[in-house]
Amino acid sequence: MSEEGKLNPNVWMLTFADLAMLLLTFFVILLAMSSMDTKKLKNIMMHFKAAAGVLEFSGPGEVFSLENFIHQYNDSDSLLVFDRKHFLAKIERLSNIKMKFNDINDQLTLSENRRGVALDFHGNVLFNPGETTLRKEAYPILDFIAEAIETCPNNILIMGHTDDTPVRSKIYHSNWELSAYRGLSVLDYFLNKKGLSPSRFSVGGSGSSRPLYPNTTPNNRTLNRRVEIIFKHLQEL
């Protein structure tokens, strides 16, 4: 047999090297997937949802109460379904005698962000315009939230926000002060009326520096005036 007709006995090494490279790539991918933070993946997925910010994760099961949702959110790496309509209806039943919401869906929002699960109270749900004293009509709603706080291990962040309307008050000199004192009023209710532990809370005010929408219409200003009650991610504790 001529030199050209002889088979190279080492040709099998080319196929073996390709197979070894594919296996190495496969195991690297497995290792990367096993170390992924599923909570961070949820955060990323939120940016691709049509109703951005609303906790409508796809997955089996439904969670009707805020307490159950927070507990399951803490304990589960799977995506959860929160029945927002049922939750809002429950809030509405708590307050439908004394408070007349035009549309509770516009005045209360539930969302997830990098800090945790956030309840936003917009407009005049908790406070009258320019004031920092809680409306008595809001007490049943805060009682409902306090029950969830008491049963969950998460620390709580309370943040006040305003629109860009200049403050006309002899007491508060800026929107920064107004937003901070509103956050403190909610904190005071949880501590002194409901007896919750102060070690779990932090509070602040952002004034008009973090609007959700441009302050160009009355409706946008209403949505920007808000108080956030945030159940912080457990890994941040």
Summary of the structure (lengths in Angstrom):
residues: 237
radius of gyration: 25.9
end to end distance: 76.5
largest distance: 106.5
contacts: 645
relative contact order: 0.12
helix: 45%
strand: 16%
